[in-house]
Amino acid sequence: MSTEMTCTRLTIFTVAGIFLQIIGLSIFVFSFFPVKPTLSGVSGSESYLHPLCDSAPSTNESKIHPPENLRLLYQEMSGISSRYDRLILMVIDGLPAEFVLGKDGQPPWRVWKESMPYTQSLLANGDAIGYHAKAAPPTVTMPRLKAMVSGAIGGFLDVAFNFNTQALSDDNLLGQFLRIGWKMVMLGDETWIKLFPGLFMRHDGVSSFFVKDTVQVDKNVSRHLPNELNNDDWNLLILHYLGLDHVGHTGGRNSPLMASKLKEMDDIVRTMHLRAMVDRSHDQGQTLLIVVSDHGMTENGNHGGSSYEETDSLMLFIGLSNNTSDYAGATNNLAFQVDLTPTLALLFGVPIPKNNVGVLVPGTLNSFRDFEQLRALELNSWQLLTLMQAQLPSSLFVGFSCKCFVDGTCEGFGSDISECSGDKEKQLICLFRNAALLHGIWKSKKLTESSSAEDFKRALDAYNAFLKTASEWLASKTTEKPVLLLGLGVSAMLLSCVVCVTLFLSLFKEVYNGPKDQVCNLNSLLNLEEVFILAVLLILVISMGSSSMVEEEHYIWHFMVSTFYLLLLFKTVKSFSFSKGLNSLGEYEIGSTLLLLISGRLLRGWHQGGVNWTYLPDISKWLEQAGSSYVKWIQLISSFLVVSLGLFTLFRTGSKRKSVRIQAFGFSICGFLILLHAGRYQDDMFEVSTDNGATVTAKVIYLLLSISAVGGALVLPWSMLNKDKSSLAVAGDCLYLIGSAYILCWCLLQLLLQQPINSGPILLLLIQILAMSCLQVNEWVEIAALYYMGLAGHFSLGNSNTLATIDVAGAFMGISSHSTILSGILMFMITYASPLLFLLSLVMYIGGKLRKHSHLAHSDTDLGQVLKLKLGFPCLVPLCINSLLLTAYTVVLLLMRNHLFVWSVFSPKYLYVCATTVCTYIGVCIVAVTVAYTFSVTTFLRSKHNTKKQ
């Protein structure tokens, strides 16, 4: 690669490097993130036979037997009497089990307990059994519903598919119910309709993503209840209430709306219990009511991660026959969410779905006879053993045969209970064999009427030991990762990283080490700031290998950025002689550095982010505790100052052109509308208004901001021709104005989308950008510093490396009906507000540099050469930093693939790294297109003007 690289070659190599990185990243993502191993087909009558006996499935079983005959066949083969005719499954989206059952053996908070008096009375009287049902991450609706009905734990990427639900093709409970002739009705979240298209004889779905609606979304379900409870034409009624989850998203656990929403849910439980179970005036058979939640929520009301608050879902059984077990009334019962699948299958006499990894919920079959309880555990064990057979080497099953299941005599194992040791796989085989043997002993004694309660308990404990161990092993088991594809993906990213760094070094050498360049002049090759910028990268790469540092990454960014500000202050103070007095430039630089330090400290203390210390006090908590009026004043003052600073920057060039005044007027109107929106529609910091006026106002703001920013970027270069200035100076003025417009537009957009408490940080980030533009720092160092400040600001706005901190509520601002694409774009804008803001500021940065140094450029300077020198570093520096961090973390994730926290810590972080890569691409692309377009137009107008003069 030659030292003198042309602009065209630089562009081609950069695009090629990005394209290579995208290919490598795509290969790695789809190869690394697991797909759970599954068995094809659906369970049938063979699931009631011994796994190692002749139990070939009948593929046409449902066609051979009518539904009613198939139901009777299953009941006869299972040996377990069916005690229920109908099932009501009530899903309360986002309800933490802690709200109903308390935590750590302690009762729920008083406000939660008093909000659900009827449910609490059912628990106290032993009419209901409640469980803390642990949900697997990612804790979002679609994968959790799939887990509850199939018993299988989905892949990690289900968090992305949650926004585009596809039909569930795996074996599941609803499919099994359909085969025995059940009629099903669904009311609520339309995710059910997408998962099971054509399955429900009646349904009324609502969107689960339109979180501004906390009222109608539940009324739409409840309005059908009176009729459905009187109808006798259904066997399964699914009610999925979304309001409580939406209340959490808009106001958190402690929202003023939470108590009333809990009371509403309690009233619905009361209605269903009295009408469908207590009232016997309608001969509708025995009904079982189960109240579940798909996931919990954090203090802020979000979910998606793996914290206790997010995985603590509820499983409440109401109406279990003659329940007098120790589980009734207890508030610390534990289960897993996937355990619902085998429990319902055994209670209602259908085969357990093939890929289930759950186990029978303890205490749910206590009213059954002893032989039925052991038979249920046996069937559950057989199903898990069948799933294990597909993943274990056949050599482990040597000695097992059909005879081993029938009479407990297994070759090479003897007839005594053995101590299970060795690796996990051998332990599983041993535990199953012990359970089968003890069950056989109990059955043989039962025939002679010599069995005792001790024999029954030993068999019960043996089955539970096997089921628990097998379930944990299967839940953690994933498909083998394709090593070749992983290596190919990492290699492509490494090559892309080498390309980007090589291009940067080539440009660095040309600019700084070539012939004296008057535009960019350095006193030395590497100074303290440059060494520090490189040291930050090294520290970040090293910290990636620690799960704790990944969880608390914000501390690293805040520390590094604060240290950089101190280095700037040290350099600024050192460069001036106080005995001679400070000139205006020195005063500006010292004042700007102090502004950076003060604003940086405020940003650092605004949100106590991360995972482990979120409970510590911070500025946002103090303001919220002081009252919503304080938050409102901060929001109004910040909005006013943002508009004022933005307009000041816009007129800083001294331009009096009509196009600039029109643009400023458009932004002023937007600022006024945002202040109006904040004052009129956001009456409470915990509540997002569903008023139609708020939606219309937001749409008008979107339109005006788009016209002001994009229209300005397109029109300004055509209206800025100045005969007294060089084309570079004119281009500099244009880019400075366009960059200022970009920054103001983005800040105003974030004031509309972000939570009101984040209006302060938006103002502080704008102040940092303006302060940074007043400092004299080496070009690539300043660009790298702006990129670092953007990433530090990402955490200052309350973000973290867990999916739970993603703000869903703002993603529906100005959207009257749910749109996955639009809400997804808004969600991305909210999450990456700070990085994109600092990337957009590079347009203003380039304009400012051109205005300062345009008089030093030669009149015959080639356009390509100017673009390369002025656009090279602003594009290559962010791409290089991102490429290094992306490649390094990819290698770390590959090394940590067997780590305990790979799915709860490292994988969510990797999704953020991938999203940051997309953010960097978008920002760099906007900067490159804007600068190239502006240079092209100004050069064209200048050449056209010169032609006319000749």
N, C-alpha and C positions, 0 to 999 in steps of 0.2 A: 504494500500500500504506500504510494508515494507521499512525500511530505506535502506537496502542493495538491491538495484534493479539491476538485471543483465542487460547486454547489450541487450539480446534478448527481455526481457520484456519491456525495455525502447523503443526499436524499434517498437514492436507490439503496445504499447499504443500510441506512437506518430503517427504512420500510421493510427490507429483507430481514433485518434482525428482529423487528417486532413480529413479523409474520411467522418467523421461526419460533419465537417465544410463545405465540398463541398456539401453534401446533403442538409444541412440547407440553404446554400447560394442559391442553385438552386431553392429550394422551395420558398424562399422569393422573389427572383428576378422575377420569372414567376407569382407569386401571386400579387406582389405589382404593377409592372408596368402595366398600364391600357390597356385595349382593349376597344376602343370606341364602345358604343352600336350601333348595326346596325339592319336594317330591311331586311329581306330576299326578294329575288325576284327583279324584275325590274319594274319601273314605266311604266304605259300604259295609255290607255284612261281614266282610273278611276281617274287619277291625275287632270283631267279637270272638275271633278264633286265635289260637296260639300263634305268635309271630313266626316261629320256625316250623310250624306244621303246614299242611297244605291249605294255604289261605289265599289262593290266587283270586284277585278281585273280579267281580262280574261287571264288565264294562257297560252292559245294557240292563243293569239291575232296575233302574228307575223306569225303563220301558217295559220290562217283563212284568213287574209288579205294579199294580195301581197304588197311588199314594197311601190309601188307608191300609192296604195289605202290607205295604212296605213298613208303615209305622208299627203294625202289629208284629211283623217279623223282627224288627229291631228290638222291640220291647221283650219279645220272647228270648231272643239270643242274648240280650244284655243281662237278663236275670235280675233287673232292678225295676221295681214297680214305679210307674209314673204317677205322681201325686198332683200334678198341675196341668191345667188345660190351656191356660192363657198366660202371656208374659207381657208386662208393661216395662219397657226400658226407658227410663227418664235420664237424659244426659244434660247436666248443668255445666255448660262450657266454662272452664277456668276456675271451678269451685275448689279451693284447697280443702283437703280433709280436715285441716286444722280448724276451719270455721265451724265444723260440726262436731268433731271428736276431740279437739284440743291437741296438745303437743306435749311429748315427754311425760305422759301420764297426768298432765294437768288439764283441767276442763278448758273449754274455749273461752275467749274473752267475753266479758259480760254482755257487750253490745251485740256480739255474734249469737250468743246463746239466747238472748232475749228476742232476737229477730226470728228465731226458728223454734217457737215453743212446742208446736205439735211434733216435729221431728224429734226434739229432745225428750218429749214424753214417751214416744215409741221406744226410744233407746233405754230410757229409765225403767220402763215396764217390761222389758225383754221381748217386745214385739218386733224389734229390729236388731240386726247385727251390723255394726259398722267396721270398716277396715280402712287403714291407711294403705292404699294400693299404689305401690311405686311404679311410676311410668318411666319408660326408657327414653333417653334423649334421641332425637330432637323432640322437645315437648311442644309440638304444634298439632293441630286437630287431625288432619288426614291420616298420618301414620299411627296416631293413637287409636283412632276408630278401627283401622285395619287390625291393630294388635288385639283389640277387644273382641272382634268377631272371628279372627282366624287363629289367634294365639301365637302368631309369628311376629318376631321383631324385625321391622323393616331396615333398610339400609340408611346410612347417614344422609344421603342426598335426597331422601324423602322430604327434607325441609324445603328444598326447591320445588319438588313436585306438588307440595301442599297448595301452591297457587294455581296449579293446572291439573286437577284430579282426573285420573283415568279410571275406567272400570276395573274392579278387582276380579282377577281371573283365578286366584288361588282358592283352594278349598276353604270354605268358611261356614259359620253357623247359619247365616241367612239362606245360603244355598242348600244346606242340609234340611232346614225347616221347609223350604219350598218342595223338596223331594217327597216329604211325607204329607204334602197337601195343605200346609199352613197358608193362611191368608194374612197379608201384612199391610200395615198402614204406617206412614211416616209423616211427621209434622215437624218442621223446623229447618235446621241447617241443610242446605241443598247439597252438601258434600255427600250425604247418604244417597241421593238420587244419582249423582255422578259415579259413585262407587258401585251402585247396584241398579243400573238402568233397566226399566221394565219389570222390576221385581215387585213393586208395591201396587196393590190394587187401588189405593188412594194415597195421594201425597200432596203436600203444600209446602214447598221449599222457599227459604229465604237466604240471602247472601250472608256469609259469615264474615266477610271482610269489610263491610260498611260499618265501621265501629262507632260512628257518630250516633247511630240509632240504638238507643238503650231501652226504648219503650215499645214501639210498634213491632219490633222484631220478635218480642215475646207474646204480645197480644195476638199476633197472627197465628201463634200456636194454640194459645189458650181458648180462642174463640171456637175452636173445633171440639174442645173437650166434652161439653155436655152431650152432644150428639154421639161422639165416638164411645163414650162410656155406656150409653144406652144401647149401642149396636152390639149384636152378637155374631157378626159375620167375620170377625177378625180373631186371629190367634196371637199375633204379635203387634203391639202398638209401640212405636218409637217416637219419643218426644225429645227434641234437641233444642234446649233453650240457650240463646246466645247473649242475652242481655247482661248477665253478670260479668262475662268476659269483656264485653264492651265497656261496662262501667269501670272495670279494672284498667283497660287501655287508656281511657280518657282521664281517670282520676286516681288510680292506684288502689291499693287495699283499703286505705282509709278515706276513700271518697265519701262525701255526704250522701251519695246515692246508694251506697253499698247496703246499709241496713234495710232500707225499703225494698231493695231488690231481693235480699235474703228472705224478707217477710213474704214477698210475692211468691217465691219458690216454695216456702213452707205452706202457704195456703193451697198451692197446687198439689203438694204431697198429701195434705189433709183431704182435699176433694177426692183424689184418686183412691186413697185408702178407705174412705167412708163409702164411696159410691161403688167401687169395683171389688172390694174385699169384705167389708163389714156388712153392707146391705145385701141381703140374700133374697130380696123380692124378685130379682131377675135371675132366672136359672141360666147362668152363663158359665158355670163351672168354677173350679178353683183357680184363682189368679195369684201370680207372684209379681210383686213390684220391686224393681231394682233401680236404685238411684245411683248414678255414677257421674264422675267428671273425667274429662279427657286429660287434664293436666291441672297444675296449680298456677300460681302467679307470684312474682316478686313483689317487693314493697311498692314498686312503681307501677305494678299491674301488668307487666310484660311477661313473656315466657318464650321458650325455645331452647334454653340451656339445660344444665344438669344439676342445678342447685336443689337443695332439699325443698325449698318453697315451690319450685317449678315442677318437681317430680312427685310431690305429695298429693295424689289424686284420691278421690273418694270412691268407695264401693260399699253401698248400703243395701242390705237385703231386708225387705219388709214382707212378712207373711210366710216365713218358713214354718212348717207344721210342727206344733208342739215343741217349740224350741225352749229347752231348759238348760242349755249347755253353759259352760263357763265363758263362752265368747259373748253371750248376750249381755248387753249393758256395759261391756268393757270398752274403753276408749283407746287402747293401745294395741289392738289387733293389727297384725301386719300381713300383707299379701303383695302380689305383683299384679299389675294390670292385665297381663296375659292370662292370669289364672281364671279370669271370668269365662274364657272359652270352654275349657274342659268341664267346669262346674255346670254351666248351662247345658252343655251337651249331655251330661250324665243325669241332670235333673229332669230333662225333657225327652230323654230316650232317643237321641240321635247319635251317630258316630262322631267321635272327636275328630276335627279337621286334621288332615295328614301332617301339616307342618307346624302344629301347635307345640310350643315349648313350655306351656303353663302347666300347673298342677292344681289338683282339686283344692279349693279354698277351705281351710280347716274350719270345722264347726258347721258347715252348711248341710252335711248329711247326718248330723248327730241323731236326728229323729228316725232315721232308717234303721232297719234291723242289722245285726252284726254281720251276717253273711252278705248283705247288700252293700254295706260300707266297704268291706274287704274286696268285694267284686268290683266296686267302682274304682278303688285304688289299683286293682289288678289291671283293669282296662286302661286306665291312665298310664300305668307302667308299660303295658304292651305297646301303646301308641308311641311313647317316647323311645322305647327300645327299637321299634321299627324305624324311627327317624335316625337313631344312632347307627343302625346297621348300614345305612347309606354313607356314613362318614367314618366308620371304623374299619380297620383291616379285618378280613374274614378270619385271619389266624386267631384273633381274640375269641372267636366263637367256637373254636375247636372244643369238643366235649359237650357242647349244647346240642340238643336235638328235641324233637317233638316229645319224646319220652321224658326229657328233663322237665318240660312244662307240665306234663300230665301227672307224674308221680314224684317229681323232685329228685329223681335219680340222674345225676349228670356225670358222665365219664370224666375221670380225673379230678373230680371235686369232692368225692366222698359224700357222706350223708349228714355231716355235722355242720353246725354254724361256724364259719371261719372268720378270723379277724382280717379285715380288708386293708391292705397296704399296697405300696408300690405306686406306679404312676396313676394318673387320674383315670385313664381308660380301663386299666385293670381293676381299679377300685369300683368303677361303675358296674362291670360284669359281676364282680364279687357281691356287691350290694344287692343287685337284682336277684342273684341266685339265692342269697340268704332270705330275701323277702318271699320268693317263690317257695322255698323249702318250709319256712315257718307257716305260710298260708296252707301248704299241704298238710302239715302236722295238725293245724287247727281243724281243717276239714275232716281229717281221718278221726280225730277225737270227737268231733261233732256228731259223726255217724254213730259212735258208740256212746254218745251222751256223756263223755268224760272230759269234755273241754272246759276250761276255766276262763275266768276274766283275764288272768295273767297271760294265757296263750293268745287270746285275742289282742291284748295290748302289745305283746311282742311282735305279732305279725303286722299290726297297725304301725308301730314305730319303725319296723324294718322297711315297709313300703314308703313311709314318709321320708326316711333317710335316703333311699334310692331316688325318689322323685325330686327331692330338693337338690341333690348332687347332680342328677342328670339334667334338670332344668337349667341350673347355673352353667353347666358345661355346654349345653346346646345354645343357650342364649349368647354365649361368648364366641361361639364357633362361626366362622365366616368362610366364604370361598377362598381358596388359595389365590394370592395376588399374582398376576402374570409378571414374572421378574423381567422378562425380555422387554415387555411394553413399558414397564416402569423405568428400566434402564434407558430405553429409547427416549422417553419423555424428559428425563433428567438430562440426558446428553444434549438434546435439542435446546433446553433452557440454558445449559452451560455454554453451548456454542453461541447462542444469542447474546448471553452476557459478555462473552469474549468480544463479539462484534461491536457491541455498544461501547465497551471500555476502550477498545482499540480506536474507534472513531473519536472518542473524547480525547484520548492521549494525542492522536494525530492533530486534532484541532488545537489542543493546548500547546503543543510544540510549535505549531505554525504561528499562533498568536503571540506567545510569550518568548520563545527562544529563537524566532526567526529574526529577520532584519528589524530594526527598531520600529515599532508600530506606535504611532503617536496617539492612536485612539485608545489603546489599552497598554499601559506602561506599568511594569512591576519593578520594585526595587530589589526583589530577591525571588528565587525560584519557589521556595516554600516558606511561608511565614507561620506564625503561631496559629492564626485562624484556620489556615489551610490544613495544618496538622490536626487541629481539633475536629474539623469536619470529617476527616478520614477516620479519626479515633472513634467518633460517634458510630460510624458504620461497623467498626470492629467490635465495639461494646454491644451493639444490638445483635450482631451475629452470635456472639458468645452467649448472650442472655437467652437466646431462643431455645437452648437446650434445657432450660429449667422451667418446669410447669408453673412454679410460683411466680417467676419473673414474667412469664407470658400472661398470667392472670393479672399481675400488677404492672403491666408495661407502662402505664401512664406515668409512674414515678420516674422511669428512665428518661422519657421525653421531657418532662418538666425540669428535671435536674440538668439535662444536657442543654436545653434551650436557655435556661437561666444562667448557666456557666458561660454560654456563648455571649450573652448580653454583658456579663461582667468583663469578658475579654475585650469586647468592643469599647466599654467604658474605660478600661485600662489603656487601650491603644489611643483613644481619643484624648484622654487627659494627658498622656505622655507626649503627644505630638504638639502640644501647645505650651508656650511659655507664659505663665501667669504674670510674670514681672512686666512683660510688655503689653499685657492686656489681651483679651480675646477679641478676635474679629467676629463678624456676624456668622461666618461659616462655622467657627468653633463653637459659638453659642448654640447654633442649630444642632450640631452633632451631639454635644453633651446633653442638651435638652431632649433630643430624640432618644438617646440611649437611656436616660432616666425614665422617659415614658415607656420604653420597652420593658425595663425592669419592673416598674409599678404595675403596668397592665399584665405582664407575665405572672406576677405574684397574685393578682386578683383572679386571673384565669385558673391558676393552679388551685386556688382555694374555693372556686365556685362550686365544683362538684367533687365529692369524695368518691371516686370511681373504683374500678377494679371489682374484686369479688369478696375479699376477706374483711375489708374494713369500711364497707359502705355505710355502716351504722354511725361512724364518727361524724361529728358536727362539721358543717360546711356552710358557705354563704347562702346557697339555695335553701337549705333546711332552715336557717335562721329567718330568712325572708318569709318562707311559707308558714312557719310557726308564728311569726309576727302578725300575719293576716294577709288575706288576698289583696287588700287595698295597697299594701306596700309593693307587692308584685306588680300591681296595675300601674303604680306610679313609676316604677323602674322601667316597665315596658313603654310607657308613654314618653318618658324622658329620653330613653335610649333611641326610640324611633325618631324623635325630633332631632336629636344630635346626629344620627346617621344621615338623615336627609340633609341637614345643614353642612356636615363635613363633605358629603358627596357632591353637593352643588358647589361648594367652595373649590373642591378639587377640579370640578368640571370647568369652572371659569378661571382656573389658575393660569392657563395659557394666555389669557388676555384676549381670547377670541370673542368678537362681538357679532359673529355671523348668525344669520337668521336660523340656520339649521341647528346650531348649538342652543340657541334660546328656546326653540321648539322642543328640543330634547330635554332641556332642563325643566320646561313647563310640564312635560309628560311625567317626569320623575316626581315633580312636586305634587301633581294630582295623585300619583300612586302613593306617595307618603301620606297625603291627607286621607285617602281611602283606607290605608292600613291603620292610621290612628282612629278613624271612625270604626273600623272593624274591631279593633281592640277595645274601644270604649263601649260599643253598643252590643256586640255579639259574644264577647268573651267575658260574661258577667262573673264567672267563677273560674279560678285556675284549675279546678278539678272537673269542669264540665265544658264540653264543646257543644255549642249551640247547633241545633238541627234546623234553625230558622232558614227559610228559603232565601231571605234577604242576605244572609251570610254567604250562601253559595253563589248568588248573583254577584255580590261585591267581590268575592275572590276571583270569579271568572273575569270580571272587568279588570282587576289588577293584573292577572296573567296576561290579558290582551295588551294593556298599556305598556307593561314591562317588556313584552316581546317586541312591540313596535319601536319603543324607545331605544332598546339595546341593539337588536338585530337591524332595524331600519337605520339607526344611526351609523352602525358599522358599514352598511352598504352605501349610504348616501354621503357621509362626511368626506371621504377621499375625493369625491367629485366636486365638492364645493369649497375646498381649501386651497386652491391654487393661489400662490402669492408670488408676484413677479420679483419682489425684492429678496426673496429667500431661495436657498438652494432646494433641490428636490428632496434631499435628506432631511433638511429642517422642516419642510412641509410635511413629509412623511412622519417625522417625529411628533409634530403637533397633532397630526391625525391620530396616531397610535396612542398618544397620551390621552386624548379626548375619548377615544374608543375604549381604552383600558379603564379610564375613570368611570365610563358608563357601564361597562361590564361589572365593575366592583360594586357600584351603587345599586345596579339592578339585582345582583346576587344577594346583597345585604337586605334589600327591601323584600325580596322573595323569602328569605329565611326568617325575617321578622314576622311574615305571614304564616309560614309553615311550622316553625319551631314552637315548642312550648313557651308560654309567656315568660317563664323563669329564665329562658335562654336569651332574652333580648339584651341583657347586659353583656354577656360574652360576645355577641355579634358586634356590638359597639366597640368592645375592647380589641377584637380581631381587626376591625377596620383601622383603629388607632395604630395598631402595630404595623400594618402595611404602610400607612402614611409616614410613620416615624422611620421605618426602615429605608424609605426612599430618600431620606435626608442624609444618610450616612455614606461615607466613602470607603467602600470595601471592594476587594478584587471581584471581578465579574462573576466567575463561577462559584466563588464562595458565597456571594450574596444570593445567587439563585438557589444554591444548596440550602442556605439558611432559611430562605422563604419556604422551601419545600419541607424542611424540618419543622418550621413554625406551623405550617398547615397541619402536619401530622400531630403535633402537640395540641393544637386547637381542637382536633378531632376528639380527644379525650376531655378537653375542657368543656365541651358541650354535653357531657354526660355519657358519651359512648364508652364501650369497653370491648374486650375480646370475647364476650359471651353474646349469644344471639338474643338474650332477654332484654338488652338495652336498646334494641331497635325500636324507634318511635313509630308505631303503627297509626296512631290517632291522626297525626298531621297529614298522612298520606291520602286522606279523603277530603282535604280542604278544597272546596270548590267543585267537588264531584257529586252530582245529584243521584247517580246510581253507580253500582260497583263496576269498575273496569280494571281487570288485572294488570293490563299494560300501563294505564295512566297512574294507578295507585302504586305500582312497582317503581315507575320513574320518580314519582314524588318521594317515595320511601328512600330511594337511592340518593336523591338530592338532599334530603334531611340528614341522612347518615353521614354523607361526605360533604357537608356544607363547608367545613373549614379547609380541607385539602383543595377542593375545587376553587374556593375563593382565592387562595394564595397562588394557584396555578393561573387563574385568570388575571391576577395582578401583574403577571409577567408581561402582558401586553403594554400596560402603563410603564413598567420598568424599561422595556425596550424603547418606548417613545421618549422617556426621560433621558436615556443615554444618548439617543440620536440628537435630541435638542441641545445637549451639552457639547457634543463633539462634532456636530455637522460641519462646523467651520473648518475643521481639520482635514476633511475628506477632499480628495481631488475631484475636479469637475468631470473627469473622464472615468471615474470609478465604475467598474462593471457591476451591473445589478446583481448578478449571481454572486460575485465576491462580497458585496455588501450584505446580501441575505445570509451568506454563509457565516460571516463574522458576527452579524447581529442576531441571527436566529439560531446559530449552531449551539451555543451554550444553553440558552433557555429551553431548548428541546432535548439536548443530549444529557444534561445534568440530571433532570428528574427521571429520564428513562434509565440512565446508568444506576442511579441510587435504587430505584424500584427493581431493576433487573438483578442487582446484587442481593437485595433483601429477599426477593422472590426465590431466586435460585438457592440461596443459603437455607431458607426455611423449608424449601422442598426437600433438600437433603436431610435436614433435621427431622422432618416428618417421616421420611423413609426410615431413618435410624430408630425413630421412636414408635414404629408401627406395632410393636408388642408391649408398649408402655401401658401401665394401668390407666393413665388419663388420656390415652390417644384420642378417644371419641368425645370426652367431656371438656378437654382443654386444648389440645394441639389441633384437632380437626376444625373446631369453630374458628380458631385463630387463622387457619389456612384459608378458610372461606373469606375471612376479612382481607387477607393478603391478596387473594385473587380479585376481590372487589376493588381493593386499592389499585391494583394493576389496571383494571378497567377505567377507574377514575383518572389515573395518570395518562392513559391513552387519550381519553376524551379531552382532558385539559391541554395536553401538548398539541393535539390535533386542532383545537380551537385557536390556540396561540399561533401555530404555524400557518393556518389558513388565513387568519386575520392579517398577520404581518405580510404574507406573500401577496394577498389581495390589495392591501393598501399600497405597498411598494409598486405593484404593477400599475395601479391606477394613476398614482402620482407621476411615475416615470412616463407613462403614456401621455398624460396631460402636458408634462414639461416638454416632451419631444414634439407634440402637436403645436405647442405654443412657439417653440423655436423654429419649427417649419414655417409657420405663418410669418414670423419676423423676417425670415430669409426671402 
